[in-house]
């Protein structure tokens, strides 16, 4: 598991989650995939899908391309 694939639990305090996600605490919200992780959900640089889900999708996409 790389740093980028780590899920930030919903129980993480917003300030701590923001530090891990590289955003402001007011931008923190649950991932739209309902994976149980937090993401930079709101604001101008919003990423509705959390880093862990995006990493998994990228890995799945790469696996499909290898066939
Ligand atoms: Zn997610």
PDB file of the backbone (N, CA, C, O) and the ligand in Angstrom, with CONECT records:
HET     ZN  A 101       1
ATOM      1  N   UNK A   1       0.849  -1.198   0.000  1.00  0.00           N
ATOM      2  CA  UNK A   1       0.000   0.000   0.000  1.00  0.00           C
ATOM      3  C   UNK A   1       0.885   1.248   0.000  1.00  0.00           C
ATOM      4  O   UNK A   1       1.770   1.390   0.844  1.00  0.00           O
ATOM      5  N   UNK A   2       0.648   2.117  -0.919  1.00  0.00           N
ATOM      6  CA  UNK A   2       1.375   3.382  -0.924  1.00  0.00           C
ATOM      7  C   UNK A   2       0.611   4.419  -0.121  1.00  0.00           C
ATOM      8  O   UNK A   2      -0.541   4.212   0.259  1.00  0.00           O
ATOM      9  N   UNK A   3       1.264   5.521   0.124  1.00  0.00           N
ATOM     10  CA  UNK A   3       0.625   6.611   0.866  1.00  0.00           C
ATOM     11  C   UNK A   3      -0.654   7.066   0.165  1.00  0.00           C
ATOM     12  O   UNK A   3      -1.636   7.400   0.828  1.00  0.00           O
ATOM     13  N   UNK A   4      -0.651   7.082  -1.152  1.00  0.00           N
ATOM     14  CA  UNK A   4      -1.775   7.598  -1.922  1.00  0.00           C
ATOM     15  C   UNK A   4      -3.002   6.698  -1.817  1.00  0.00           C
ATOM     16  O   UNK A   4      -4.121   7.153  -2.055  1.00  0.00           O
ATOM     17  N   UNK A   5      -2.809   5.426  -1.465  1.00  0.00           N
ATOM     18  CA  UNK A   5      -3.931   4.499  -1.454  1.00  0.00           C
ATOM     19  C   UNK A   5      -4.578   4.379  -0.082  1.00  0.00           C
ATOM     20  O   UNK A   5      -5.527   3.613   0.088  1.00  0.00           O
ATOM     21  N   UNK A   6      -4.080   5.122   0.892  1.00  0.00           N
ATOM     22  CA  UNK A   6      -4.571   4.986   2.251  1.00  0.00           C
ATOM     23  C   UNK A   6      -5.908   5.694   2.426  1.00  0.00           C
ATOM     24  O   UNK A   6      -6.039   6.868   2.080  1.00  0.00           O
ATOM     25  N   UNK A   7      -6.905   4.984   2.962  1.00  0.00           N
ATOM     26  CA  UNK A   7      -8.228   5.553   3.190  1.00  0.00           C
ATOM     27  C   UNK A   7      -8.202   6.323   4.511  1.00  0.00           C
ATOM     28  O   UNK A   7      -7.629   5.856   5.495  1.00  0.00           O
ATOM     29  N   UNK A   8      -8.823   7.504   4.526  1.00  0.00           N
ATOM     30  CA  UNK A   8      -8.917   8.307   5.750  1.00  0.00           C
ATOM     31  C   UNK A   8     -10.261   8.006   6.396  1.00  0.00           C
ATOM     32  O   UNK A   8     -11.292   8.395   5.847  1.00  0.00           O
ATOM     33  N   UNK A   9     -10.293   7.323   7.550  1.00  0.00           N
ATOM     34  CA  UNK A   9     -11.566   6.903   8.158  1.00  0.00           C
ATOM     35  C   UNK A   9     -12.492   8.079   8.464  1.00  0.00           C
ATOM     36  O   UNK A   9     -12.035   9.187   8.745  1.00  0.00           O
ATOM     37  N   UNK A  10     -13.799   7.820   8.406  1.00  0.00           N
ATOM     38  CA  UNK A  10     -14.803   8.861   8.676  1.00  0.00           C
ATOM     39  C   UNK A  10     -14.671   9.425  10.079  1.00  0.00           C
ATOM     40  O   UNK A  10     -15.090  10.552  10.342  1.00  0.00           O
ATOM     41  N   UNK A  11     -14.088   8.642  10.983  1.00  0.00           N
ATOM     42  CA  UNK A  11     -13.954   9.076  12.375  1.00  0.00           C
ATOM     43  C   UNK A  11     -12.785  10.026  12.576  1.00  0.00           C
ATOM     44  O   UNK A  11     -12.600  10.557  13.671  1.00  0.00           O
ATOM     45  N   UNK A  12     -11.999  10.243  11.536  1.00  0.00           N
ATOM     46  CA  UNK A  12     -10.844  11.136  11.643  1.00  0.00           C
ATOM     47  C   UNK A  12     -11.313  12.571  11.846  1.00  0.00           C
ATOM     48  O   UNK A  12     -12.196  13.028  11.120  1.00  0.00           O
ATOM     49  N   UNK A  13     -10.742  13.304  12.823  1.00  0.00           N
ATOM     50  CA  UNK A  13     -11.105  14.717  12.987  1.00  0.00           C
ATOM     51  C   UNK A  13     -10.825  15.491  11.695  1.00  0.00           C
ATOM     52  O   UNK A  13      -9.845  15.219  11.001  1.00  0.00           O
ATOM     53  N   UNK A  14     -11.690  16.455  11.381  1.00  0.00           N
ATOM     54  CA  UNK A  14     -11.593  17.179  10.111  1.00  0.00           C
ATOM     55  C   UNK A  14     -10.214  17.797   9.908  1.00  0.00           C
ATOM     56  O   UNK A  14      -9.678  17.759   8.801  1.00  0.00           O
ATOM     57  N   UNK A  15      -9.641  18.361  10.952  1.00  0.00           N
ATOM     58  CA  UNK A  15      -8.340  19.016  10.821  1.00  0.00           C
ATOM     59  C   UNK A  15      -7.264  18.008  10.447  1.00  0.00           C
ATOM     60  O   UNK A  15      -6.397  18.291   9.620  1.00  0.00           O
ATOM     61  N   UNK A  16      -7.323  16.834  11.059  1.00  0.00           N
ATOM     62  CA  UNK A  16      -6.349  15.781  10.770  1.00  0.00           C
ATOM     63  C   UNK A  16      -6.561  15.228   9.371  1.00  0.00           C
ATOM     64  O   UNK A  16      -5.601  14.991   8.638  1.00  0.00           O
ATOM     65  N   UNK A  17      -7.822  15.021   9.000  1.00  0.00           N
ATOM     66  CA  UNK A  17      -8.139  14.518   7.665  1.00  0.00           C
ATOM     67  C   UNK A  17      -7.673  15.517   6.607  1.00  0.00           C
ATOM     68  O   UNK A  17      -7.123  15.129   5.576  1.00  0.00           O
ATOM     69  N   UNK A  18      -7.898  16.798   6.868  1.00  0.00           N
ATOM     70  CA  UNK A  18      -7.493  17.839   5.920  1.00  0.00           C
ATOM     71  C   UNK A  18      -5.986  17.820   5.711  1.00  0.00           C
ATOM     72  O   UNK A  18      -5.505  17.987   4.590  1.00  0.00           O
ATOM     73  N   UNK A  19      -5.244  17.617   6.796  1.00  0.00           N
ATOM     74  CA  UNK A  19      -3.786  17.570   6.684  1.00  0.00           C
ATOM     75  C   UNK A  19      -3.364  16.398   5.812  1.00  0.00           C
ATOM     76  O   UNK A  19      -2.439  16.520   5.008  1.00  0.00           O
ATOM     77  N   UNK A  20      -4.040  15.257   5.966  1.00  0.00           N
ATOM     78  CA  UNK A  20      -3.690  14.083   5.171  1.00  0.00           C
ATOM     79  C   UNK A  20      -4.115  14.237   3.711  1.00  0.00           C
ATOM     80  O   UNK A  20      -3.456  13.722   2.807  1.00  0.00           O
ATOM     81  N   UNK A  21      -5.213  14.944   3.491  1.00  0.00           N
ATOM     82  CA  UNK A  21      -5.751  15.093   2.142  1.00  0.00           C
ATOM     83  C   UNK A  21      -5.172  16.306   1.422  1.00  0.00           C
ATOM     84  O   UNK A  21      -5.327  16.448   0.209  1.00  0.00           O
ATOM     85  N   UNK A  22      -4.506  17.177   2.173  1.00  0.00           N
ATOM     86  CA  UNK A  22      -3.927  18.359   1.561  1.00  0.00           C
ATOM     87  C   UNK A  22      -4.963  19.398   1.194  1.00  0.00           C
ATOM     88  O   UNK A  22      -4.845  20.058   0.162  1.00  0.00           O
ATOM     89  N   UNK A  23      -5.994  19.550   2.045  1.00  0.00           N
ATOM     90  CA  UNK A  23      -7.028  20.548   1.784  1.00  0.00           C
ATOM     91  C   UNK A  23      -7.394  21.223   3.101  1.00  0.00           C
ATOM     92  O   UNK A  23      -6.782  20.947   4.133  1.00  0.00           O
ATOM     93  N   UNK A  24      -8.381  22.100   3.067  1.00  0.00           N
ATOM     94  CA  UNK A  24      -8.860  22.746   4.283  1.00  0.00           C
ATOM     95  C   UNK A  24      -9.888  21.865   4.978  1.00  0.00           C
ATOM     96  O   UNK A  24     -10.584  21.081   4.333  1.00  0.00           O
ATOM     97  N   UNK A  25      -9.978  21.999   6.307  1.00  0.00           N
ATOM     98  CA  UNK A  25     -10.880  21.137   7.074  1.00  0.00           C
ATOM     99  C   UNK A  25     -12.336  21.326   6.648  1.00  0.00           C
ATOM    100  O   UNK A  25     -13.119  20.378   6.692  1.00  0.00           O
ATOM    101  N   UNK A  26     -12.707  22.547   6.234  1.00  0.00           N
ATOM    102  CA  UNK A  26     -14.099  22.784   5.801  1.00  0.00           C
ATOM    103  C   UNK A  26     -14.424  22.089   4.479  1.00  0.00           C
ATOM    104  O   UNK A  26     -15.593  21.978   4.112  1.00  0.00           O
ATOM    105  N   UNK A  27     -13.398  21.620   3.760  1.00  0.00           N
ATOM    106  CA  UNK A  27     -13.617  20.923   2.491  1.00  0.00           C
ATOM    107  C   UNK A  27     -13.811  19.425   2.679  1.00  0.00           C
ATOM    108  O   UNK A  27     -14.205  18.725   1.746  1.00  0.00           O
ATOM    109  N   UNK A  28     -13.536  18.937   3.877  1.00  0.00           N
ATOM    110  CA  UNK A  28     -13.564  17.491   4.115  1.00  0.00           C
ATOM    111  C   UNK A  28     -14.992  16.964   4.156  1.00  0.00           C
ATOM    112  O   UNK A  28     -15.858  17.557   4.799  1.00  0.00           O
ATOM    113  N   UNK A  29     -15.237  15.860   3.475  1.00  0.00           N
ATOM    114  CA  UNK A  29     -16.551  15.222   3.485  1.00  0.00           C
ATOM    115  C   UNK A  29     -16.390  13.777   3.066  1.00  0.00           C
ATOM    116  O   UNK A  29     -15.321  13.383   2.600  1.00  0.00           O
ATOM    117  N   UNK A  30     -17.446  12.971   3.225  1.00  0.00           N
ATOM    118  CA  UNK A  30     -17.361  11.548   2.876  1.00  0.00           C
ATOM    119  C   UNK A  30     -17.238  11.339   1.369  1.00  0.00           C
ATOM    120  O   UNK A  30     -17.785  12.102   0.574  1.00  0.00           O
ATOM    121  N   UNK A  31     -16.521  10.306   1.002  1.00  0.00           N
ATOM    122  CA  UNK A  31     -16.347   9.910  -0.397  1.00  0.00           C
ATOM    123  C   UNK A  31     -17.707   9.551  -1.006  1.00  0.00           C
ATOM    124  O   UNK A  31     -18.531   8.923  -0.341  1.00  0.00           O
ATOM    125  N   UNK A  32     -17.951   9.941  -2.257  1.00  0.00           N
ATOM    126  CA  UNK A  32     -19.237   9.654  -2.914  1.00  0.00           C
ATOM    127  C   UNK A  32     -19.452   8.164  -3.146  1.00  0.00           C
ATOM    128  O   UNK A  32     -20.579   7.729  -3.382  1.00  0.00           O
ATOM    129  N   UNK A  33     -18.380   7.381  -3.080  1.00  0.00           N
ATOM    130  CA  UNK A  33     -18.502   5.934  -3.253  1.00  0.00           C
ATOM    131  C   UNK A  33     -18.964   5.238  -1.978  1.00  0.00           C
ATOM    132  O   UNK A  33     -19.123   4.017  -1.957  1.00  0.00           O
ATOM    133  N   UNK A  34     -19.182   6.017  -0.908  1.00  0.00           N
ATOM    134  CA  UNK A  34     -19.608   5.456   0.384  1.00  0.00           C
ATOM    135  C   UNK A  34     -18.684   4.329   0.826  1.00  0.00           C
ATOM    136  O   UNK A  34     -19.138   3.291   1.307  1.00  0.00           O
ATOM    137  N   UNK A  35     -17.401   4.543   0.660  1.00  0.00           N
ATOM    138  CA  UNK A  35     -16.404   3.527   0.977  1.00  0.00           C
ATOM    139  C   UNK A  35     -15.989   3.605   2.438  1.00  0.00           C
ATOM    140  O   UNK A  35     -15.227   2.759   2.908  1.00  0.00           O
ATOM    141  N   UNK A  36     -16.480   4.609   3.166  1.00  0.00           N
ATOM    142  CA  UNK A  36     -16.067   4.766   4.559  1.00  0.00           C
ATOM    143  C   UNK A  36     -14.851   5.649   4.700  1.00  0.00           C
ATOM    144  O   UNK A  36     -14.232   5.696   5.763  1.00  0.00           O
ATOM    145  N   UNK A  37     -14.505   6.347   3.641  1.00  0.00           N
ATOM    146  CA  UNK A  37     -13.339   7.227   3.680  1.00  0.00           C
ATOM    147  C   UNK A  37     -13.715   8.683   3.478  1.00  0.00           C
ATOM    148  O   UNK A  37     -14.784   9.008   2.960  1.00  0.00           O
ATOM    149  N   UNK A  38     -12.801   9.554   3.904  1.00  0.00           N
ATOM    150  CA  UNK A  38     -13.003  10.992   3.724  1.00  0.00           C
ATOM    151  C   UNK A  38     -12.219  11.464   2.510  1.00  0.00           C
ATOM    152  O   UNK A  38     -11.223  10.856   2.117  1.00  0.00           O
ATOM    153  N   UNK A  39     -12.689  12.566   1.920  1.00  0.00           N
ATOM    154  CA  UNK A  39     -12.008  13.162   0.784  1.00  0.00           C
ATOM    155  C   UNK A  39     -12.185  14.673   0.829  1.00  0.00           C
ATOM    156  O   UNK A  39     -12.951  15.185   1.644  1.00  0.00           O
ATOM    157  N   UNK A  40     -11.484  15.386  -0.040  1.00  0.00           N
ATOM    158  CA  UNK A  40     -11.677  16.830  -0.176  1.00  0.00           C
ATOM    159  C   UNK A  40     -12.935  17.032  -1.014  1.00  0.00           C
ATOM    160  O   UNK A  40     -12.869  17.237  -2.226  1.00  0.00           O
ATOM    161  N   UNK A  41     -14.067  16.970  -0.348  1.00  0.00           N
ATOM    162  CA  UNK A  41     -15.365  16.855  -1.020  1.00  0.00           C
ATOM    163  C   UNK A  41     -15.853  18.189  -1.587  1.00  0.00           C
ATOM    164  O   UNK A  41     -16.512  18.213  -2.627  1.00  0.00           O
ATOM    165  N   UNK A  42     -15.538  19.292  -0.918  1.00  0.00           N
ATOM    166  CA  UNK A  42     -16.126  20.583  -1.285  1.00  0.00           C
ATOM    167  C   UNK A  42     -15.054  21.593  -1.691  1.00  0.00           C
ATOM    168  O   UNK A  42     -13.871  21.407  -1.405  1.00  0.00           O
ATOM    169  N   UNK A  43     -15.480  22.653  -2.356  1.00  0.00           N
ATOM    170  CA  UNK A  43     -14.549  23.722  -2.693  1.00  0.00           C
ATOM    171  C   UNK A  43     -14.115  23.671  -4.149  1.00  0.00           C
ATOM    172  O   UNK A  43     -14.561  22.821  -4.919  1.00  0.00           O
ATOM    173  N   UNK A  44     -13.238  24.595  -4.509  1.00  0.00           N
ATOM    174  CA  UNK A  44     -12.850  24.752  -5.911  1.00  0.00           C
ATOM    175  C   UNK A  44     -12.069  23.551  -6.430  1.00  0.00           C
ATOM    176  O   UNK A  44     -12.197  23.181  -7.597  1.00  0.00           O
ATOM    177  N   UNK A  45     -11.261  22.943  -5.564  1.00  0.00           N
ATOM    178  CA  UNK A  45     -10.472  21.784  -5.995  1.00  0.00           C
ATOM    179  C   UNK A  45     -11.063  20.489  -5.462  1.00  0.00           C
ATOM    180  O   UNK A  45     -10.332  19.560  -5.120  1.00  0.00           O
ATOM    181  N   UNK A  46     -12.396  20.429  -5.393  1.00  0.00           N
ATOM    182  CA  UNK A  46     -13.067  19.280  -4.811  1.00  0.00           C
ATOM    183  C   UNK A  46     -12.754  17.993  -5.562  1.00  0.00           C
ATOM    184  O   UNK A  46     -12.670  17.965  -6.790  1.00  0.00           O
ATOM    185  N   UNK A  47     -12.584  16.927  -4.782  1.00  0.00           N
ATOM    186  CA  UNK A  47     -12.376  15.601  -5.356  1.00  0.00           C
ATOM    187  C   UNK A  47     -13.397  14.672  -4.706  1.00  0.00           C
ATOM    188  O   UNK A  47     -13.104  14.067  -3.675  1.00  0.00           O
ATOM    189  N   UNK A  48     -14.596  14.546  -5.292  1.00  0.00           N
ATOM    190  CA  UNK A  48     -15.702  13.785  -4.673  1.00  0.00           C
ATOM    191  C   UNK A  48     -15.344  12.334  -4.398  1.00  0.00           C
ATOM    192  O   UNK A  48     -15.891  11.723  -3.480  1.00  0.00           O
ATOM    193  N   UNK A  49     -14.443  11.784  -5.176  1.00  0.00           N
ATOM    194  CA  UNK A  49     -13.997  10.409  -4.951  1.00  0.00           C
ATOM    195  C   UNK A  49     -12.669  10.461  -4.205  1.00  0.00           C
ATOM    196  O   UNK A  49     -11.747  11.169  -4.610  1.00  0.00           O
ATOM    197  N   UNK A  50     -12.580   9.702  -3.108  1.00  0.00           N
ATOM    198  CA  UNK A  50     -11.411   9.787  -2.242  1.00  0.00           C
ATOM    199  C   UNK A  50     -10.160   9.204  -2.907  1.00  0.00           C
ATOM    200  O   UNK A  50     -10.263   8.427  -3.855  1.00  0.00           O
ATOM    201  N   UNK A  51      -8.974   9.585  -2.404  1.00  0.00           N
ATOM    202  CA  UNK A  51      -7.723   9.096  -3.008  1.00  0.00           C
ATOM    203  C   UNK A  51      -7.645   7.574  -3.062  1.00  0.00           C
ATOM    204  O   UNK A  51      -7.114   7.017  -4.023  1.00  0.00           O
ATOM    205  N   UNK A  52      -8.167   6.898  -2.045  1.00  0.00           N
ATOM    206  CA  UNK A  52      -8.089   5.435  -2.018  1.00  0.00           C
ATOM    207  C   UNK A  52      -8.910   4.825  -3.151  1.00  0.00           C
ATOM    208  O   UNK A  52      -8.451   3.898  -3.818  1.00  0.00           O
ATOM    209  N   UNK A  53     -10.126   5.341  -3.374  1.00  0.00           N
ATOM    210  CA  UNK A  53     -10.973   4.835  -4.463  1.00  0.00           C
ATOM    211  C   UNK A  53     -10.354   5.163  -5.814  1.00  0.00           C
ATOM    212  O   UNK A  53     -10.373   4.335  -6.725  1.00  0.00           O
ATOM    213  N   UNK A  54      -9.805   6.368  -5.946  1.00  0.00           N
ATOM    214  CA  UNK A  54      -9.188   6.736  -7.224  1.00  0.00           C
ATOM    215  C   UNK A  54      -7.983   5.841  -7.499  1.00  0.00           C
ATOM    216  O   UNK A  54      -7.733   5.451  -8.640  1.00  0.00           O
ATOM    217  N   UNK A  55      -7.247   5.523  -6.446  1.00  0.00           N
ATOM    218  CA  UNK A  55      -6.084   4.647  -6.604  1.00  0.00           C
ATOM    219  C   UNK A  55      -6.531   3.260  -7.043  1.00  0.00           C
ATOM    220  O   UNK A  55      -5.925   2.657  -7.929  1.00  0.00           O
ATOM    221  N   UNK A  56      -7.599   2.752  -6.416  1.00  0.00           N
ATOM    222  CA  UNK A  56      -8.098   1.424  -6.760  1.00  0.00           C
ATOM    223  C   UNK A  56      -8.619   1.388  -8.197  1.00  0.00           C
ATOM    224  O   UNK A  56      -8.420   0.406  -8.913  1.00  0.00           O
ATOM    225  N   UNK A  57      -9.286   2.465  -8.610  1.00  0.00           N
ATOM    226  CA  UNK A  57      -9.785   2.524  -9.981  1.00  0.00           C
ATOM    227  C   UNK A  57      -8.638   2.568 -10.973  1.00  0.00           C
ATOM    228  O   UNK A  57      -8.689   1.927 -12.022  1.00  0.00           O
ATOM    229  N   UNK A  58      -7.611   3.320 -10.640  1.00  0.00           N
ATOM    230  CA  UNK A  58      -6.441   3.401 -11.515  1.00  0.00           C
ATOM    231  C   UNK A  58      -5.776   2.039 -11.619  1.00  0.00           C
ATOM    232  O   UNK A  58      -5.354   1.631 -12.701  1.00  0.00           O
ATOM    233  N   UNK A  59      -5.683   1.336 -10.499  1.00  0.00           N
ATOM    234  CA  UNK A  59      -5.061   0.015 -10.489  1.00  0.00           C
ATOM    235  C   UNK A  59      -5.900  -0.959 -11.299  1.00  0.00           C
ATOM    236  O   UNK A  59      -5.356  -1.782 -12.036  1.00  0.00           O
ATOM    237  N   UNK A  60      -7.231  -0.876 -11.171  1.00  0.00           N
ATOM    238  CA  UNK A  60      -8.122  -1.754 -11.929  1.00  0.00           C
ATOM    239  C   UNK A  60      -8.016  -1.468 -13.419  1.00  0.00           C
ATOM    240  O   UNK A  60      -7.994  -2.385 -14.241  1.00  0.00           O
ATOM    241  N   UNK A  61      -7.950  -0.173 -13.759  1.00  0.00           N
ATOM    242  CA  UNK A  61      -7.808   0.208 -15.148  1.00  0.00           C
ATOM    243  C   UNK A  61      -6.517  -0.302 -15.746  1.00  0.00           C
ATOM    244  O   UNK A  61      -6.496  -0.780 -16.880  1.00  0.00           O
ATOM    245  N   UNK A  62      -5.441  -0.202 -14.988  1.00  0.00           N
ATOM    246  CA  UNK A  62      -4.132  -0.674 -15.454  1.00  0.00           C
ATOM    247  C   UNK A  62      -4.158  -2.183 -15.644  1.00  0.00           C
ATOM    248  O   UNK A  62      -3.551  -2.706 -16.579  1.00  0.00           O
ATOM    249  N   UNK A  63      -4.869  -2.892 -14.748  1.00  0.00           N
ATOM    250  CA  UNK A  63      -4.943  -4.346 -14.837  1.00  0.00           C
ATOM    251  C   UNK A  63      -5.691  -4.760 -16.102  1.00  0.00           C
ATOM    252  O   UNK A  63      -5.316  -5.726 -16.766  1.00  0.00           O
ATOM    253  N   UNK A  64      -6.765  -4.012 -16.432  1.00  0.00           N
ATOM    254  CA  UNK A  64      -7.528  -4.321 -17.647  1.00  0.00           C
ATOM    255  C   UNK A  64      -6.699  -4.081 -18.897  1.00  0.00           C
ATOM    256  O   UNK A  64      -6.783  -4.834 -19.868  1.00  0.00           O
ATOM    257  N   UNK A  65      -5.903  -3.026 -18.864  1.00  0.00           N
ATOM    258  CA  UNK A  65      -5.102  -2.707 -20.048  1.00  0.00           C
ATOM    259  C   UNK A  65      -4.030  -3.759 -20.307  1.00  0.00           C
ATOM    260  O   UNK A  65      -3.552  -3.900 -21.433  1.00  0.00           O
ATOM    261  N   UNK A  66      -3.653  -4.499 -19.264  1.00  0.00           N
ATOM    262  CA  UNK A  66      -2.598  -5.501 -19.422  1.00  0.00           C
ATOM    263  C   UNK A  66      -3.076  -6.754 -20.144  1.00  0.00           C
ATOM    264  O   UNK A  66      -2.260  -7.551 -20.607  1.00  0.00           O
ATOM    265  N   UNK A  67      -4.388  -6.936 -20.243  1.00  0.00           N
ATOM    266  CA  UNK A  67      -4.888  -8.163 -20.861  1.00  0.00           C
ATOM    267  C   UNK A  67      -4.550  -8.238 -22.346  1.00  0.00           C
ATOM    268  O   UNK A  67      -4.902  -9.212 -23.011  1.00  0.00           O
TER     269      UNK A  67
HETATM  270 ZN    ZN A 101     -13.675   6.294  -1.460  1.00  0.00          ZN
END
